Amino acid sequence: MPAHLTAVPDPADIEPGLVWEKPVPLGSQRILPRFPVEVLPGWLADQVAAVADATQTPPDLPGCVALAALSTAIGGRAIARVRQGWDEPVNIYTVVALPPASRKTPVFRAMTQPLTLAERDLAARMRPVIEQARLERKTAEAALEKAERIAATAAEGSDRDSALAEALDAALDFHERDVPPEPRLIVDDITPEEAATLLAQHGGRLAVLSAEGGIFDILAGRYSGAPNLNVFLKGHGGDLLLVDRKGRPPERVDNPALTLGVTVQPAVIDDLGRTAMFRGTGLLARFLYSMPENTVGSRLANPPPVPEPVAAAYDEHLRGLVATLHEWTDPAVFAFSPEANQVLIDLHNTIEPKLHPQRGEWAHIGDWAGKQVGQTARLAALLHAAAHPDEPWAHRVDRDTAEAGRRLGEYFAQHALAVFERLGADPAVRGAHTVLNWITHHQITHFTKREAHRALQSKFANATDLNPCLVLLEEHGHIACIEETRTGRGRPRSPTYWTHPRYHA
């Protein structure tokens, strides 16, 4: 008899004959912090809180999308100069994990609409320039064709030499007349090859913003058949990106600055651990993770909408940042004050012992935690731009802003610990959680293994895959197995499991 049972079942009435003790939790139960909205500058904090209230979603969702929106507006056009010799890009990768029906799409729409409008404004502003360049190139092409005909028919001698020289000048003039592309800030799911092309066309700047997590399937090789991570690895660190393809000119991006802001279902987080290259190449170490508490089941039916002044201020400041920095070719420099630099020095000294390979409590996430100081600098730079949206380069990043960035970094560190623990969890523990969620959701009092497999066959290919999960649940006192005596011939009955009264009482 399992240790958690203290009485023999009554054959006439099985369930009342069980005496249950408090079940033991499965694995670690980490309590995760909520997104610190209060560290955001006023107009940004107001929008995040109002959208969370209007959509009845955790503030973590609009908060992380807001940071990705700032990264879209600033990334590739500014750098954080923490101290002499240390320049940090300001683009970030964020991923928020929430189950289906969590209203991710309305939140994304509310937080990214100013970027869509800013992209439209840039396109309208550039349209005359693009049309003029197109006409000039067409004229140059006609002049080149004419010069080539004259050179081809010119007689030997000085006339031919002069015609060839004019044709060469026309060819050089034609090839120098590029037609600029229509401005592009945001894409949804995109292949790495397309991302490289767009980065090259748009000065090394691009944002992948999506309410779904399809980008991970693409990176894993949905279309190419093999993982292709180079663009997204270099797009985070700003490393030189060279792309050579057959039949096309090579593409060079000196300082690529990608932004990723996506939401996924928790199951996608689990799948990330099954693609070895994601962890082995360091891609997973580049993300700022958020796994907020789900609000489904406690949402108001008629919440207040986002106040118009709040939405208007958010729209004005975010679009203003895009318009102000879009034309910068040399990046704007956000210089840190000595006091802000000291915040990052203190953070480094706090984190470093935790990374020790043998004694460090964060050694198992050393790839992620080793980037936390740099990520904190990026977050502080984003908050600085939000605090000074008109001319952020004209002000130093102060200590308070660096401390606010550190608060955000600590929030993401706790969520990263939960994510990496989940990625490295024992499959039996993950499976046991799946069974327990099914029991809890349906308030099941008892079930057979066959019934559990029928209900969960999308998670467990074979009924035998349930065995270690059921054993674990029984050992921890969440269920109790009652072996019924077999009578007569025929197929043996599937064991019956009774569930702890806490799940149905």
Disulfide bonds with the S-S distance in Angstrom:
none
